[in-house]
Amino acid sequence: MSWYNEAIFYHIYPLGLTGAPKTNNYSAPVSRLNTLLPWIDHIKEIGCTALYIGPLFESVGHGYETTDYKKLDSRLGTNEDLKNFVAVCHEKGIKVIFDGVFNHTGRDFFAFKDIQQNREHSRYLNWYCNINFGGNNEYNDGFSYENWGGYNLLVKLNQRNPEVQNYICDVIRFWVSEFDVDGIRLDAADVLDFDFMRALRRTAAEVKEDFWLMGEVIHGDYSRWVNGETLHSVTNYALHKALYSGHNDHNYFEIAHTVKYLQNMGNLDLYNFVDNHDVERIYTKLSNKAHFAPVHVLLYTLPGVPSIYYGSEFGIEGKKEKFSDDSLRPALNLKDYADAITTNPNTALIAALGKVRQHTPALSYGSYTELHLTNRQFAFARDLDGVRVIVTVNNDDNAAGMSLPAGNCAEYVGTLTGQKVSVEGGRINVTVAANSGEIWVPADTMTEDTQIKVENAAEVQATSDTETSASAETSETKKAEIKEAVTKETAQDLAAQETAAAKEESACANETCAKDADKTDETSDTAAKTVADLSKAPEDMTVAELQLCILAKMATNGPVTDQMKKTVYDNIWHDSLVNWFKSFR
């Protein structure tokens, strides 16, 4: 196992946190990065073990229009400042990863400037995609080019050019030799060339043991990116969405189904988060602010690597604006939060969860088993080497009882409240306080490092209530309901979604992905006539039949939201759907 399997990340957008000017005039460096040195102790104090910081390198504005990959942004300081910053992090036991913006450069990058000057005679013409001297743009360059996201400020690199690949790999070598960085978060990884990512993975193996590559990917089958040849991890946007909407809608089914959906992709160690520099703060997103607690209990205990975005541990707000992300990337003074761990319940919870996570290996490496699921209560186990850790959350305004299958021990202790419950008949009976969560560990594994009692936490008591788990074996009555649920209307809805997904997938450059899409390119008429035959083995069902069966299974457990439907429709991989369908049995 590697350091990143056990990591708890803290995420900093440095240009925002330091209050740097919005535009870089390339003047003398100002060492604003040094103002972040006190944050390193704070990061450690709240239990984080790794820092994702970026973008860092010379750029003209928000940082993602790179001017120079080998020079710290003048608004943040000098290369010596960055070298010292990473060294201090390492002294404190904090690993560091940088933002790698390798899909595109800014217009002030040397290769693009050469094209502007030498036009058709530039030796860097093939460094970028689709340079066309018969076109023009809003900058009146006298030529057009491919960009990222429709912004000509961001010029797309030709990642299939060996010179570009070698240059970026040399940048990574420089970052390691100059700054001793431990990994890279790849910006816009969902549009990076796969051969280019393979070259980056080979370089990662070369430069440093356990050098981590994590990519920004919004949606899709994450296993396309996370494997032995390309990246170690990607951003888990699927879980990010489920965590806040599952609480806002009082629908833990959405979260549980998202976890199953992700697990069907394989044993992927994904980068989990509830907010970042591109999305609204979790405290703003939540309709009920009290859900901050169960949301973060899940963030720290579900499979994956948890991350906290700077300031969110204090419960600050941040709403996304139409033409600006400034409110998501504010300047903060750490002195304003000097006593937050003792006075701010949100910060106290994050610090407690960090400590529990660090000293509970099952939360990093354990298998996942769903134990109890209703719209408002959810419990699961993380099992490792015969030790069962149990997690319980409740999004209701009232306390709720659960009876849960326990591990082979006599007693469990709640790590957040200190409450003890006996194991009786192989089960524990607990009451989960309103809008809260708890992490239960066997008493004989409890250490002083594991337990932190959060002040003002609601009392958790043992209860003899019978288990109300919604994951019981499907009855004959429910089987009939499943058949009834598979209607022509559902099939037609599925057909439209499936055809759109297949068309989108067929455009994918990845050859294997395209083949899979071809298998599911069925017409609306065919799909509309599809009726799920439950007598068939899942392996013999079509993609359309499997999707219908999964939707019907979901319907027997509670309301099926549009997001849950989309999650099913987006999965057009037959083997993955077979595993998903079997998980209901």
C-alpha positions as CSV (number, residue, x, y, z in Angstrom):
1,M,0.0,0.0,0.0
2,S,1.1,3.6,-0.6
3,W,0.8,6.8,1.4
4,Y,-2.1,8.0,-0.7
5,N,-4.2,5.0,0.2
6,E,-4.3,6.4,3.8
7,A,-4.2,10.1,3.0
8,I,-6.6,12.7,4.2
9,F,-6.3,15.7,1.8
10,Y,-6.5,19.4,2.4
11,H,-7.1,21.5,-0.8
12,I,-5.8,25.0,-1.2
13,Y,-6.4,27.4,-4.1
14,P,-3.3,29.6,-3.4
15,L,-4.1,32.7,-5.6
16,G,-7.4,33.0,-3.7
17,L,-6.4,32.2,-0.2
18,T,-3.4,34.6,-0.3
19,G,-5.6,37.4,-1.8
20,A,-3.3,37.7,-4.9
21,P,-4.3,40.2,-7.6
22,K,-6.6,38.8,-10.3
23,T,-4.2,39.7,-13.1
24,N,-0.5,39.1,-13.3
25,N,1.6,42.0,-14.6
26,Y,4.8,39.9,-14.4
27,S,6.4,42.3,-12.1
28,A,8.8,41.5,-9.3
29,P,7.8,38.5,-7.2
30,V,5.7,39.0,-4.0
31,S,6.2,36.2,-1.5
32,R,2.5,35.7,-0.7
33,L,3.0,31.9,-0.5
34,N,4.9,32.4,2.7
35,T,1.7,33.7,4.4
36,L,0.4,30.2,4.0
37,L,3.1,28.6,6.2
38,P,1.0,28.9,9.4
39,W,-1.7,26.9,7.6
40,I,0.5,23.9,7.6
41,D,0.2,23.5,11.3
42,H,-3.6,24.0,11.0
43,I,-3.7,21.3,8.3
44,K,-2.0,18.9,10.6
45,E,-4.1,19.9,13.6
46,I,-7.3,18.9,11.9
47,G,-5.9,15.5,10.9
48,C,-5.0,16.0,7.3
49,T,-1.9,14.2,6.0
50,A,-1.6,15.6,2.5
51,L,-2.0,18.9,0.7
52,Y,-3.3,19.5,-2.9
53,I,-2.3,23.0,-3.8
54,G,-2.6,24.8,-7.1
55,P,-2.4,26.2,-9.6
56,L,1.0,27.5,-8.7
57,F,3.0,28.3,-11.8
58,E,3.3,31.6,-13.7
59,S,0.1,32.5,-15.4
60,V,-1.8,35.6,-16.4
61,G,-5.0,35.3,-14.4
62,H,-6.8,32.5,-12.5
63,G,-3.8,30.2,-12.9
64,Y,-4.9,27.7,-15.5
65,E,-3.6,29.7,-18.4
66,T,0.1,28.8,-17.8
67,T,2.9,31.0,-19.0
68,D,5.8,29.2,-17.5
69,Y,5.7,25.7,-16.0
70,K,9.0,26.1,-14.2
71,K,8.5,29.3,-12.4
72,L,6.2,30.0,-9.4
73,D,3.6,32.6,-10.2
74,S,5.1,36.0,-9.5
75,R,2.1,36.9,-7.4
76,L,3.0,34.1,-5.0
77,G,6.7,34.5,-4.8
78,T,9.9,32.7,-6.0
79,N,10.8,29.1,-6.7
80,E,12.8,29.3,-3.4
81,D,9.6,30.1,-1.6
82,L,7.9,27.1,-3.1
83,K,10.8,24.8,-2.4
84,N,10.8,26.0,1.3
85,F,7.0,25.6,1.6
86,V,7.1,22.0,0.4
87,A,10.1,21.3,2.7
88,V,8.1,22.6,5.7
89,C,5.1,20.4,4.8
90,H,7.4,17.4,4.7
91,E,8.9,18.3,8.0
92,K,5.3,18.2,9.5
93,G,4.5,14.9,7.8
94,I,2.4,16.4,5.1
95,K,2.7,15.1,1.5
96,V,2.2,17.7,-1.3
97,I,0.7,17.4,-4.8
98,F,0.7,20.2,-7.4
99,D,-1.9,21.1,-10.0
100,G,-0.7,20.0,-13.4
101,V,-2.3,22.0,-16.2
102,F,-1.1,20.0,-19.1
103,N,-4.1,20.0,-21.5
104,H,-3.6,23.6,-22.5
105,T,-1.4,26.6,-22.0
106,G,-2.0,30.3,-21.9
107,R,-1.3,32.6,-24.8
108,D,1.8,33.9,-23.2
109,F,3.5,30.5,-23.2
110,F,6.7,30.6,-25.2
111,A,5.6,28.1,-27.9
112,F,2.4,30.0,-28.7
113,K,4.3,33.3,-28.7
114,D,6.6,31.9,-31.3
115,I,3.6,31.0,-33.5
116,Q,2.3,34.5,-33.2
117,Q,5.7,35.9,-34.3
118,N,6.7,33.4,-37.0
119,R,3.4,32.1,-38.1
120,E,3.7,29.3,-40.7
121,H,7.5,29.2,-40.1
122,S,7.2,28.5,-36.4
123,R,8.8,25.2,-35.3
124,Y,6.1,24.9,-32.7
125,L,3.1,24.7,-35.1
126,N,2.5,21.1,-34.2
127,W,2.6,21.8,-30.4
128,Y,-1.0,22.9,-30.6
129,C,-4.2,21.4,-32.1
130,N,-5.6,22.7,-35.4
131,I,-3.7,25.9,-36.0
132,N,-5.5,27.4,-39.0
133,F,-4.1,30.4,-40.7
134,G,-7.2,30.8,-42.8
135,G,-9.1,31.7,-39.6
136,N,-9.0,34.3,-36.9
137,N,-10.2,35.0,-33.3
138,E,-11.2,37.7,-30.9
139,Y,-7.5,38.6,-30.3
140,N,-7.0,39.2,-34.1
141,D,-4.1,36.8,-34.3
142,G,-4.7,36.1,-37.9
143,F,-5.2,32.4,-37.2
144,S,-7.5,30.2,-35.2
145,Y,-6.8,27.2,-33.0
146,E,-8.5,24.6,-30.8
147,N,-9.1,25.6,-27.2
148,W,-10.5,24.2,-24.0
149,G,-14.1,24.9,-23.0
150,G,-14.6,27.5,-25.7
151,Y,-12.0,29.9,-24.2
152,N,-9.3,31.0,-26.6
153,L,-7.4,32.1,-23.5
154,L,-6.7,28.4,-23.1
155,V,-4.8,27.0,-26.1
156,K,-5.1,23.2,-26.4
157,L,-1.7,21.3,-26.5
158,N,-1.2,18.5,-29.1
159,Q,-0.6,15.8,-26.6
160,R,0.1,13.2,-29.3
161,N,3.2,15.2,-30.4
162,P,6.3,13.4,-28.9
163,E,8.0,16.8,-28.4
164,V,5.1,18.0,-26.2
165,Q,5.0,14.7,-24.3
166,N,8.8,14.9,-23.6
167,Y,8.5,18.5,-22.6
168,I,5.7,17.9,-20.0
169,C,7.5,14.8,-18.7
170,D,10.6,17.0,-18.2
171,V,8.4,19.5,-16.3
172,I,7.4,16.7,-13.9
173,R,11.1,15.7,-13.4
174,F,11.9,19.3,-12.7
175,W,9.1,19.6,-10.1
176,V,10.4,16.6,-8.3
177,S,14.1,17.6,-8.4
178,E,13.5,21.3,-7.6
179,F,10.5,21.1,-5.2
180,D,10.3,17.4,-4.1
181,V,6.6,17.2,-5.0
182,D,4.9,13.9,-4.2
183,G,2.3,13.8,-6.9
184,I,0.1,15.8,-9.4
185,R,-3.5,16.5,-9.9
186,L,-4.1,16.6,-13.6
187,D,-6.4,19.3,-14.7
188,A,-9.1,18.4,-17.3
189,A,-8.0,14.8,-17.3
190,D,-11.2,13.7,-18.9
191,V,-10.0,15.3,-22.2
192,L,-6.3,14.3,-22.0
193,D,-5.0,11.9,-24.6
194,F,-4.7,8.3,-23.1
195,D,-1.3,7.7,-24.6
196,F,-0.2,11.0,-23.1
197,M,-1.4,9.8,-19.7
198,R,0.5,6.6,-20.1
199,A,3.7,8.6,-20.7
200,L,2.9,10.5,-17.5
201,R,2.4,7.3,-15.6
202,R,5.8,6.0,-16.8
203,T,7.4,9.2,-15.7
204,A,5.7,9.0,-12.3
205,A,7.2,5.6,-11.8
206,E,10.6,6.9,-12.7
207,V,10.8,10.1,-10.6
208,K,9.7,9.0,-7.2
209,E,8.5,5.9,-5.3
210,D,4.7,6.1,-4.9
211,F,4.4,9.3,-7.0
212,W,0.6,9.9,-7.3
213,L,-1.3,10.9,-10.4
214,M,-4.9,12.0,-9.7
215,G,-7.0,13.3,-12.6
216,E,-10.0,15.7,-12.8
217,V,-12.8,13.7,-14.3
218,I,-16.4,14.7,-14.1
219,H,-18.4,11.7,-15.2
220,G,-18.1,8.3,-17.0
221,D,-16.7,5.0,-16.1
222,Y,-13.8,6.0,-13.9
223,S,-11.9,2.7,-14.6
224,R,-11.1,4.1,-18.1
225,W,-8.7,6.5,-16.3
226,V,-7.9,4.6,-13.1
227,N,-5.8,1.5,-13.9
228,G,-2.3,0.2,-14.0
229,E,-1.4,2.2,-17.1
230,T,-2.8,5.7,-16.7
231,L,-3.8,7.3,-13.4
232,H,-3.9,6.2,-9.8
233,S,-7.2,8.1,-9.0
234,V,-9.7,10.6,-10.2
235,T,-12.1,13.1,-8.7
236,N,-15.3,11.4,-7.5
237,Y,-17.9,13.8,-8.8
238,A,-20.5,11.1,-8.7
239,L,-20.3,10.8,-4.9
240,H,-19.9,14.5,-4.5
241,K,-23.3,15.0,-6.1
242,A,-24.9,12.2,-4.2
243,L,-23.7,13.4,-0.8
244,Y,-25.4,16.7,-0.8
245,S,-28.5,15.8,-2.8
246,G,-29.0,12.6,-0.9
247,H,-29.3,14.8,2.3
248,N,-31.3,17.6,0.7
249,D,-33.8,15.1,-0.6
250,H,-33.7,12.9,2.5
251,N,-32.8,10.0,0.2
252,Y,-30.0,7.8,1.4
253,F,-30.9,5.4,-1.5
254,E,-29.2,7.8,-3.9
255,I,-25.9,7.7,-1.9
256,A,-26.1,3.9,-1.4
257,H,-26.8,3.2,-5.1
258,T,-24.0,5.6,-6.1
259,V,-21.6,3.6,-3.9
260,K,-22.7,0.4,-5.6
261,Y,-22.4,2.0,-9.0
262,L,-18.8,3.0,-8.3
263,Q,-17.9,-0.3,-6.8
264,N,-19.1,-2.0,-10.0
265,M,-16.3,-0.1,-11.8
266,G,-13.7,-2.0,-9.8
267,N,-11.6,-1.5,-6.7
268,L,-10.8,2.2,-7.4
269,D,-9.4,4.4,-4.7
270,L,-11.2,7.6,-5.8
271,Y,-10.6,11.2,-4.6
272,N,-13.7,12.0,-2.5
273,F,-14.8,15.6,-1.7
274,V,-17.9,17.6,-0.9
275,D,-16.7,20.9,-2.4
276,N,-13.7,22.4,-4.2
277,H,-12.6,25.5,-6.1
278,D,-15.1,24.9,-8.9
279,V,-18.3,24.1,-7.0
280,E,-20.4,25.7,-4.3
281,R,-19.4,25.2,-0.6
282,I,-21.1,22.3,1.1
283,Y,-22.5,24.6,3.7
284,T,-24.2,26.6,1.0
285,K,-25.4,23.5,-0.8
286,L,-27.1,22.0,2.2
287,S,-30.8,22.9,2.8
288,N,-30.4,21.8,6.4
289,K,-27.1,23.0,7.8
290,A,-27.3,20.3,10.5
291,H,-26.5,17.8,7.7
292,F,-22.9,19.1,7.7
293,A,-22.3,16.3,10.3
294,P,-23.6,13.2,8.5
295,V,-22.3,14.4,5.2
296,H,-18.7,14.6,6.6
297,V,-19.1,11.3,8.5
298,L,-19.8,9.7,5.1
299,L,-17.0,11.6,3.4
300,Y,-14.5,10.2,5.9
301,T,-15.8,6.6,6.0
302,L,-17.0,5.6,2.5
303,P,-14.5,3.9,0.2
304,G,-12.0,6.5,-1.2
305,V,-9.6,9.2,-0.2
306,P,-11.3,12.1,1.6
307,S,-10.5,15.8,1.0
308,I,-11.4,19.1,2.7
309,Y,-11.4,22.3,0.7
310,Y,-9.8,25.2,2.6
311,G,-12.3,27.1,4.8
312,S,-15.0,24.5,4.6
313,E,-13.9,23.0,7.9
314,F,-15.1,26.3,9.5
315,G,-18.5,26.0,7.8
316,I,-18.1,29.1,5.5
317,E,-20.4,29.8,2.7
318,G,-19.6,30.1,-1.0
319,K,-22.1,30.5,-3.8
320,K,-21.1,30.0,-7.5
321,E,-21.7,33.1,-9.6
322,K,-22.5,33.3,-13.3
323,F,-19.3,35.0,-14.4
324,S,-17.0,34.6,-11.5
325,D,-15.7,31.9,-9.1
326,D,-14.2,34.5,-6.7
327,S,-16.7,33.7,-4.0
328,L,-15.6,30.1,-4.1
329,R,-11.9,31.1,-3.7
330,P,-11.8,33.7,-0.9
331,A,-8.8,35.2,0.9
332,L,-8.9,34.0,4.6
333,N,-6.9,35.1,7.6
334,L,-6.1,32.0,9.8
335,K,-6.1,34.3,12.8
336,D,-9.8,34.7,12.5
337,Y,-10.2,31.0,13.1
338,A,-7.5,30.6,15.8
339,D,-9.7,28.8,18.3
340,A,-12.1,27.1,15.8
341,I,-11.3,23.5,17.0
342,T,-12.6,24.3,20.5
343,T,-15.4,26.8,19.6
344,N,-16.6,25.8,16.1
345,P,-18.5,22.5,16.1
346,N,-17.9,22.0,12.4
347,T,-14.2,22.4,12.8
348,A,-14.2,20.1,15.9
349,L,-16.0,17.4,13.9
350,I,-13.5,17.6,11.0
351,A,-10.6,17.4,13.5
352,A,-12.2,14.4,15.2
353,L,-12.9,12.6,11.9
354,G,-9.3,13.2,10.8
355,K,-8.0,11.6,14.0
356,V,-10.4,8.6,13.8
357,R,-9.6,8.0,10.1
358,Q,-5.8,8.0,10.7
359,H,-6.1,5.4,13.5
360,T,-8.7,3.1,11.9
361,P,-7.1,1.2,9.0
362,A,-10.5,-0.4,8.0
363,L,-11.6,3.1,6.8
364,S,-8.8,3.1,4.3
365,Y,-8.5,-0.5,3.3
366,G,-11.6,-2.3,4.5
367,S,-14.3,-3.9,2.3
368,Y,-17.7,-2.2,2.1
369,T,-21.0,-3.9,3.1
370,E,-24.3,-2.2,3.3
371,L,-26.1,-3.1,6.6
372,H,-29.2,-0.8,6.8
373,L,-30.9,1.5,4.3
374,T,-33.9,3.7,4.5
375,N,-34.5,7.2,3.1
376,R,-33.3,8.8,6.3
377,Q,-31.0,6.2,7.9
378,F,-28.0,4.4,6.5
379,A,-25.5,2.0,8.0
380,F,-22.6,0.1,6.5
381,A,-19.5,-1.9,7.6
382,R,-15.9,-1.6,6.7
383,D,-14.2,-5.0,7.3
384,L,-10.5,-5.6,7.5
385,D,-8.6,-8.6,8.8
386,G,-11.5,-9.7,11.0
387,V,-12.2,-6.3,12.4
388,R,-15.6,-4.8,11.6
389,V,-16.0,-1.0,11.8
390,I,-19.7,0.1,11.6
391,V,-20.8,3.5,10.4
392,T,-24.3,4.9,11.1
393,V,-25.8,8.2,9.8
394,N,-29.3,9.8,10.2
395,N,-30.6,12.7,8.2
396,D,-33.9,12.9,10.1
397,D,-34.8,15.6,12.7
398,N,-35.5,12.8,15.2
399,A,-33.3,10.1,16.6
400,A,-33.6,6.6,15.0
401,G,-32.8,3.1,16.2
402,M,-30.9,0.5,14.3
403,S,-30.1,-3.2,14.9
404,L,-26.9,-4.1,13.0
405,P,-24.8,-7.3,12.5
406,A,-21.6,-6.8,14.5
407,G,-18.1,-8.2,14.4
408,N,-16.7,-10.9,16.6
409,C,-16.2,-8.9,19.8
410,A,-18.0,-8.2,23.1
411,E,-18.5,-4.4,22.8
412,Y,-18.4,-1.4,20.5
413,V,-17.5,2.2,21.2
414,G,-18.6,5.2,19.3
415,T,-15.5,7.1,18.4
416,L,-17.2,10.5,18.2
417,T,-19.3,10.3,21.4
418,G,-17.6,7.7,23.6
419,Q,-20.8,5.7,23.9
420,K,-20.5,2.0,24.5
421,V,-22.9,-0.8,23.3
422,S,-22.7,-4.5,24.0
423,V,-22.8,-7.1,21.2
424,E,-25.8,-9.4,21.8
425,G,-26.7,-12.3,19.6
426,G,-24.1,-11.0,17.1
427,R,-25.7,-7.6,16.8
428,I,-25.5,-4.1,18.3
429,N,-28.6,-2.0,18.9
430,V,-27.9,1.7,18.7
431,T,-29.8,4.9,18.5
432,V,-28.5,7.5,16.1
433,A,-29.1,11.1,17.1
434,A,-31.0,13.5,14.8
435,N,-28.9,14.8,11.9
436,S,-25.7,13.0,13.0
437,G,-23.5,10.1,12.5
438,E,-21.2,7.8,14.4
439,I,-18.2,5.5,13.7
440,W,-18.4,2.3,15.9
441,V,-15.2,0.3,16.5
442,P,-14.7,-2.8,18.6
443,A,-13.8,-1.8,22.1
444,D,-10.7,-4.0,22.2
445,T,-9.2,-2.0,19.2
446,M,-9.9,1.4,20.8
447,T,-6.9,3.5,21.7
448,E,-6.6,7.1,23.0
449,D,-5.7,8.1,19.5
450,T,-8.9,6.7,18.1
451,Q,-11.4,8.3,20.3
452,I,-12.2,12.0,20.4
453,K,-15.4,13.0,22.0
454,V,-16.9,15.9,20.1
455,E,-18.3,18.4,22.5
456,N,-22.1,18.9,22.4
457,A,-22.5,15.7,20.3
458,A,-25.9,14.2,20.8
459,E,-26.0,11.3,23.1
460,V,-26.1,7.9,21.5
461,Q,-27.8,5.1,23.5
462,A,-28.4,1.4,23.0
463,T,-31.8,0.3,21.9
464,S,-33.6,-2.9,21.6
465,D,-35.6,-1.8,18.5
466,T,-35.7,-4.5,15.8
467,E,-33.8,-4.0,12.6
468,T,-35.6,-2.1,9.9
469,S,-33.1,-2.7,7.2
470,A,-34.4,-2.2,3.6
471,S,-31.8,-4.6,2.3
472,A,-33.7,-7.8,3.2
473,E,-34.1,-10.6,0.7
474,T,-36.6,-9.8,-2.1
475,S,-40.0,-11.4,-1.5
476,E,-42.2,-13.0,-4.1
477,T,-44.5,-10.0,-3.8
478,K,-41.7,-7.6,-4.6
479,K,-40.8,-9.7,-7.6
480,A,-44.3,-9.2,-8.9
481,E,-43.9,-5.4,-8.2
482,I,-40.7,-5.4,-10.2
483,K,-42.4,-6.9,-13.2
484,E,-45.2,-4.4,-13.0
485,A,-42.7,-1.6,-12.7
486,V,-41.1,-2.4,-16.0
487,T,-43.5,-0.5,-18.2
488,K,-43.4,0.6,-21.8
489,E,-43.1,4.2,-20.7
490,T,-40.0,3.4,-18.6
491,A,-38.6,1.5,-21.6
492,Q,-39.2,4.5,-23.9
493,D,-37.5,6.8,-21.5
494,L,-34.6,4.4,-21.2
495,A,-34.3,4.1,-25.0
496,A,-33.9,7.8,-25.5
497,Q,-31.3,8.0,-22.7
498,E,-29.5,4.9,-23.9
499,T,-29.3,6.0,-27.5
500,A,-27.9,9.4,-26.5
501,A,-25.3,7.8,-24.3
502,A,-24.3,5.4,-27.0
503,K,-23.9,8.2,-29.5
504,E,-21.8,10.2,-27.1
505,E,-19.7,7.1,-26.3
506,S,-19.1,6.3,-29.9
507,A,-17.2,9.6,-30.3
508,C,-14.7,8.5,-27.6
509,A,-11.2,8.1,-28.9
510,N,-10.7,5.1,-26.6
511,E,-11.0,2.1,-28.8
512,T,-12.4,-0.3,-26.2
513,C,-14.9,2.2,-25.0
514,A,-16.2,2.7,-28.6
515,K,-16.6,-1.1,-29.0
516,D,-18.7,-1.2,-25.8
517,A,-20.9,1.7,-27.1
518,D,-21.5,-0.1,-30.4
519,K,-22.9,-3.0,-28.5
520,T,-25.6,-0.8,-26.9
521,D,-26.5,1.2,-30.0
522,E,-30.1,0.0,-30.0
523,T,-33.0,2.0,-31.6
524,S,-35.8,3.6,-29.6
525,D,-38.3,1.2,-31.1
526,T,-36.4,-1.9,-30.0
527,A,-35.8,-0.6,-26.5
528,A,-39.4,0.5,-26.2
529,K,-40.5,-3.1,-26.8
530,T,-38.0,-4.4,-24.2
531,V,-39.6,-6.1,-21.2
532,A,-37.3,-7.4,-18.5
533,D,-37.7,-11.2,-18.2
534,L,-36.7,-12.1,-14.6
535,S,-36.4,-15.8,-15.5
536,K,-33.3,-15.0,-17.6
537,A,-29.9,-15.0,-16.0
538,P,-28.4,-11.5,-15.7
539,E,-25.6,-12.5,-17.9
540,D,-28.1,-13.3,-20.7
541,M,-29.9,-10.0,-20.4
542,T,-29.3,-7.1,-22.8
543,V,-28.0,-3.7,-21.5
544,A,-31.6,-2.3,-21.8
545,E,-33.1,-5.2,-19.8
546,L,-30.5,-4.9,-17.1
547,Q,-31.1,-1.2,-16.8
548,L,-34.8,-1.7,-16.5
549,C,-34.4,-4.4,-13.9
550,I,-32.1,-2.2,-11.8
551,L,-34.5,0.7,-12.0
552,A,-37.3,-1.6,-10.9
553,K,-35.3,-2.9,-8.0
554,M,-34.7,0.6,-6.9
555,A,-38.4,1.4,-7.1
556,T,-39.2,-1.3,-4.6
557,N,-36.9,0.4,-2.0
558,G,-38.2,3.9,-2.4
559,P,-38.5,6.9,-4.8
560,V,-36.2,6.8,-7.8
561,T,-34.9,10.3,-8.5
562,D,-33.9,11.7,-11.9
563,Q,-30.3,11.6,-10.7
564,M,-30.6,7.9,-9.8
565,K,-32.1,7.2,-13.3
566,K,-29.3,9.1,-14.9
567,T,-26.7,7.1,-13.0
568,V,-28.3,3.9,-14.4
569,Y,-28.6,5.2,-17.9
570,D,-25.0,6.5,-17.9
571,N,-23.8,2.9,-17.2
572,I,-23.8,1.1,-20.6
573,W,-21.2,-1.5,-19.7
574,H,-22.8,-5.0,-19.7
575,D,-20.6,-6.6,-17.1
576,S,-20.9,-3.6,-14.7
577,L,-24.7,-3.8,-15.0
578,V,-24.7,-7.5,-14.3
579,N,-22.7,-7.0,-11.1
580,W,-25.0,-4.1,-10.1
581,F,-28.1,-6.1,-10.6
582,K,-26.7,-9.1,-8.7
583,S,-25.9,-6.7,-5.7
584,F,-29.7,-6.4,-5.1
585,R,-30.2,-10.1,-4.7
